[in-house]
Structure formats: structure tokens, C-alpha cells
Amino acid sequence: MLILSCSSKLRLLEGMLRQGLPDTLPVYGTVMHVNRGNPARQEVLVDSWPEFKIVLTRPNREVTWDPSDFGTNLYTAFYRDEGACRALLGNSRAVDWSQAFQIQGLQDGVYETIRDIARARGLEMEMYPYLPLLHPDPPAMPQYRHDEGLRLAPVSPAHAMLLSNTWMFGWNSWSLRYLCLLIRHFPNACLLGPEGPPISWSLSDPLAALMHGYTLPEHRGQRHIAPVVGMLAAQLHARGFPVYTRVLPHNKPSLQHLQHLGFRILPGAFHQLVVRPGFAQSQPAHALDSGQAPAPSSGERPCAQ
Ligand SMILES: CC(C)(COP(=O)(O)OP(=O)(O)OC[C@H]1O[C@@H](n2cnc3c(N)ncnc32)[C@H](O)[C@@H]1OP(=O)(O)O)[C@@H](O)C(=O)NCCC(=O)NCCS
């Protein structure tokens, strides 16, 4: 197991991961951010170099993280060899299984490995089986104008509480802290209403994926999210990032609007796996919007629709 800290190796890795797109998307987006200032303080592990069989990104061990905060305790994985994947994810020098964490990846082996290790350790695993969506040609995205009286702008940290209280993982102190990190350091966009606060917004995360796209319920169905996603996609594309996201399969409004904008659904599942040893689940039912996540399913297979 090696920690890649040399900038030329990390650049080389970025290029290798680019060749493996779209399977490498979450790891590729994370490594791109690591190579551009690393605002989420991630580090990159490989089993061997330069012929790696697995790449794992994880929170930097030199930073003190809140052990109950699975938002910032974020891992992504891409493997070429399932045995190497099992060996690294089961190695407690690579993954700290005593802390709450989440891991994201597009390959079923990541899901199966985490499920099996969690079971063997007697830990609960929550699974969110998203559909991966990628925009094949962001400059060709249809341009939607916003209504007069509304204004496109970056999201402000002053909006973090509103964003936390409308997010499926929100309503708690770590979600507020995590959203503040995203707002301050990663591209985002919102549509400000005439009174000032945003009526529609979208963020991006340390994987460079679009996340927490939201329109206030009373403003839905008027295409407000389209210019917001257009502005965010343009920022990401201008910086060389892929424009991609993940959506739960039953979230028809979200799938509809993204497909209107030209996003394509990729095959397979975009797994988000959350392990919280010894910590009570912090997802209150009232935070779940009807268009968002179902109750997490422990150890189930991803849904087909
Ligand atoms: C997904 C979401 C951001 C879309 O925002 P929006 O500004 O309403 O976007 P649009 O106006 O383009 O509507 C998108 C789809 O929502 C549905 N919709 C239309 N009117 C609606 C209304 N009054 N209320 C709810 N949904 C409506 C339709 O399916 C529409 O697609 P269509 O125009 O092809 O019929 C918004 O529904 C939302 O905030 N949902 C809850 C949070 C969420 O699920 N976020 C995405 C996480 S991946």
C-alpha cells in the first residue's frame, strides 16, 4: 500500500484515470481536486505503482476528523482487480473502520466488499444506489434563461442553514459544516429570488459531482433549476472537470430535468455506502423530501428502477 504524495505521480494517475472514464468518474473527480489545491484534504492510496490494481482516496490521516462525521470522512474507490480491492478495503491501515465514513464508487465490487466486511465486523451499512448521469457535451447544453427579477449567483455561506435544512442528510451540525466546506471551496450556483434568498441551487462535491440540486417546493415545475445547472456545468467544464451527477432511481423530477439538459444515464449503479459504527442514525424523516431518498437499505442489492 502506497500513499501517492508526489505531484508528478498524482498528475500521471489523473491521466490514467481519464483513460478509464466513465468507470473511474468518482475517483477521477477526486484526484482532479487533489491536484488543484485539495480543499477537502484527501489523500490517494494505491496498492502498487505505477501498475496499480486499486486506487483509494480517503481523508488525510494527518488531519483530525470528527469520528461521527461520515460527510467529510469520505472515500472513493476504483479497482482493476477485485482481490486487490478486498485486500485494501479490509486493511485497517487503509480504511479506518472505527469511524463513521462513506465510500462511493461505480463498481459492484466496492459495494460487495464493504457489505461483506461490515457484516463480518457486525456493523450496519446504509446503501444508496444512485443512477450515474454524465453530460457528454456540456457546451451543447440547452440554455434556459431565468425569469426577470431573479439573479444567478454563487451560493453564499449565509445560505448554508437553508441548504442543510432541505438536504436529505441535513438537519444536523456536521451537515452544516460539510455544506459550508462545499460552498466555500467547490463550484456551485443558485438563483436568487427578488427577496434575496435562493429559490433554486446546486452544489458540487469533492468528487466534482453535482449534488444537492434543489428548488423550493413552491417554485417547482418552472425550470428554475435549468439555468442553475447550466451555470454550474459551465464552471466545471471550463476547469476541465467532467459534468456528472447521481440520482436515486425513483426521483423522476430530477431525472426529467437532467435529461432535458442532455445528461445520459450510465449503466450500473453509483454506490454511496455509509458505515456508522456505534452512532445513531441522524437522518430525520421530516428532512426527506418526497423527491429524495427512501429509507436507507442495509445490504440490499441496488434497485433496477
Ligand atoms: C428536482 C428538482 C430540483 C427540479 O427542480 P425544478 O426547478 O422544479 O425543475 P423543472 O421545472 O425542470 O421540473 C423538473 C420536473 O419536475 C416535475 N414537476 C413539474 N412541476 C412540478 C411541481 N409543481 N412540483 C414538483 N415537481 C414538478 C416534472 O416532472 C418536471 O419535468 P417535466 O417538465 O418534463 O414534466 C426539484 O423537483 C426538487 O428540488 N426536488 C427535491 C430535491 C431533489 O430531489 N433534488 C435532486 C437530488 S438528485
The ligand as an SDF file (V2000), in Angstrom:
LIG
                    3D

 48 50  0  0  0  0  0  0  0  0999 V2000
  -35.5250   18.0100   -8.9750 C   0  0  0  0  0  0  0  0  0  0  0  0
  -35.8220   19.4870   -8.7850 C   0  0  0  0  0  0  0  0  0  0  0  0
  -34.5330   20.1790   -8.3680 C   0  0  0  0  0  0  0  0  0  0  0  0
  -36.2950   20.0780  -10.1160 C   0  0  0  0  0  0  0  0  0  0  0  0
  -36.3910   21.4850   -9.9780 O   0  0  0  0  0  0  0  0  0  0  0  0
  -37.4350   22.3660  -10.8480 P   0  0  0  0  0  0  0  0  0  0  0  0
  -36.9420   23.7640  -10.7940 O   0  0  0  0  0  0  0  0  0  0  0  0
  -38.8150   22.0980  -10.4160 O   0  0  0  0  0  0  0  0  0  0  0  0
  -37.1860   21.7360  -12.2940 O   0  0  0  0  0  0  0  0  0  0  0  0
  -38.1940   21.6820  -13.5460 P   0  0  0  0  0  0  0  0  0  0  0  0
  -39.1440   22.8260  -13.5280 O   0  0  0  0  0  0  0  0  0  0  0  0
  -37.3340   21.4860  -14.7360 O   0  0  0  0  0  0  0  0  0  0  0  0
  -39.0460   20.3740  -13.3020 O   0  0  0  0  0  0  0  0  0  0  0  0
  -38.4600   19.0940  -13.4240 C   0  0  0  0  0  0  0  0  0  0  0  0
  -39.5540   18.0540  -13.3840 C   0  0  0  0  0  0  0  0  0  0  0  0
  -40.2430   18.1990  -12.1350 O   0  0  0  0  0  0  0  0  0  0  0  0
  -41.6020   17.7610  -12.2850 C   0  0  0  0  0  0  0  0  0  0  0  0
  -42.5260   18.8360  -11.8810 N   0  0  0  0  0  0  0  0  0  0  0  0
  -43.2070   19.6860  -12.6710 C   0  0  0  0  0  0  0  0  0  0  0  0
  -43.9590   20.5070  -11.9380 N   0  0  0  0  0  0  0  0  0  0  0  0
  -43.7510   20.1860  -10.6620 C   0  0  0  0  0  0  0  0  0  0  0  0
  -44.2180   20.7090   -9.4290 C   0  0  0  0  0  0  0  0  0  0  0  0
  -45.0930   21.7290   -9.3790 N   0  0  0  0  0  0  0  0  0  0  0  0
  -43.7880   20.1530   -8.2970 N   0  0  0  0  0  0  0  0  0  0  0  0
  -42.8930   19.1390   -8.3380 C   0  0  0  0  0  0  0  0  0  0  0  0
  -42.3940   18.6120   -9.4700 N   0  0  0  0  0  0  0  0  0  0  0  0
  -42.8070   19.1360  -10.6330 C   0  0  0  0  0  0  0  0  0  0  0  0
  -41.7620   17.3800  -13.7150 C   0  0  0  0  0  0  0  0  0  0  0  0
  -41.5270   16.0000  -13.8350 O   0  0  0  0  0  0  0  0  0  0  0  0
  -40.6680   18.1700  -14.4050 C   0  0  0  0  0  0  0  0  0  0  0  0
  -40.3000   17.6040  -15.6190 O   0  0  0  0  0  0  0  0  0  0  0  0
  -41.2270   17.9760  -16.9490 P   0  0  0  0  0  0  0  0  0  0  0  0
  -41.2080   19.4590  -17.0800 O   0  0  0  0  0  0  0  0  0  0  0  0
  -40.5490   17.2630  -18.0510 O   0  0  0  0  0  0  0  0  0  0  0  0
  -42.5930   17.4520  -16.6680 O   0  0  0  0  0  0  0  0  0  0  0  0
  -36.9430   19.7270   -7.7350 C   0  0  0  0  0  0  0  0  0  0  0  0
  -38.0560   18.9270   -8.0700 O   0  0  0  0  0  0  0  0  0  0  0  0
  -36.5050   19.4190   -6.3190 C   0  0  0  0  0  0  0  0  0  0  0  0
  -35.9840   20.2840   -5.6180 O   0  0  0  0  0  0  0  0  0  0  0  0
  -36.7640   18.1900   -5.8440 N   0  0  0  0  0  0  0  0  0  0  0  0
  -36.4010   17.7880   -4.4940 C   0  0  0  0  0  0  0  0  0  0  0  0
  -34.8990   17.6600   -4.3020 C   0  0  0  0  0  0  0  0  0  0  0  0
  -34.2810   16.6680   -5.2350 C   0  0  0  0  0  0  0  0  0  0  0  0
  -34.8080   15.6050   -5.4850 O   0  0  0  0  0  0  0  0  0  0  0  0
  -33.1120   17.0430   -5.7510 N   0  0  0  0  0  0  0  0  0  0  0  0
  -32.3550   16.2340   -6.6550 C   0  0  0  0  0  0  0  0  0  0  0  0
  -31.4110   15.3750   -5.9080 C   0  0  0  0  0  0  0  0  0  0  0  0
  -30.5050   14.3830   -7.0670 S   0  0  0  0  0  0  0  0  0  0  0  0
  1  2  1  0
  2  3  1  0
  2  4  1  0
  2 36  1  0
  4  5  1  0
  5  6  1  0
  6  7  2  0
  6  8  1  0
  6  9  1  0
  9 10  1  0
 10 11  2  0
 10 12  1  0
 10 13  1  0
 13 14  1  0
 14 15  1  0
 15 16  1  0
 15 30  1  0
 16 17  1  0
 17 18  1  0
 17 28  1  0
 18 19  1  0
 18 27  1  0
 19 20  2  0
 20 21  1  0
 21 22  1  0
 21 27  2  0
 22 23  1  0
 22 24  2  0
 24 25  1  0
 25 26  2  0
 26 27  1  0
 28 29  1  0
 28 30  1  0
 30 31  1  0
 31 32  1  0
 32 33  2  0
 32 34  1  0
 32 35  1  0
 36 37  1  0
 36 38  1  0
 38 39  2  0
 38 40  1  0
 40 41  1  0
 41 42  1  0
 42 43  1  0
 43 44  2  0
 43 45  1  0
 45 46  1  0
 46 47  1  0
 47 48  1  0
M  END
$$$$
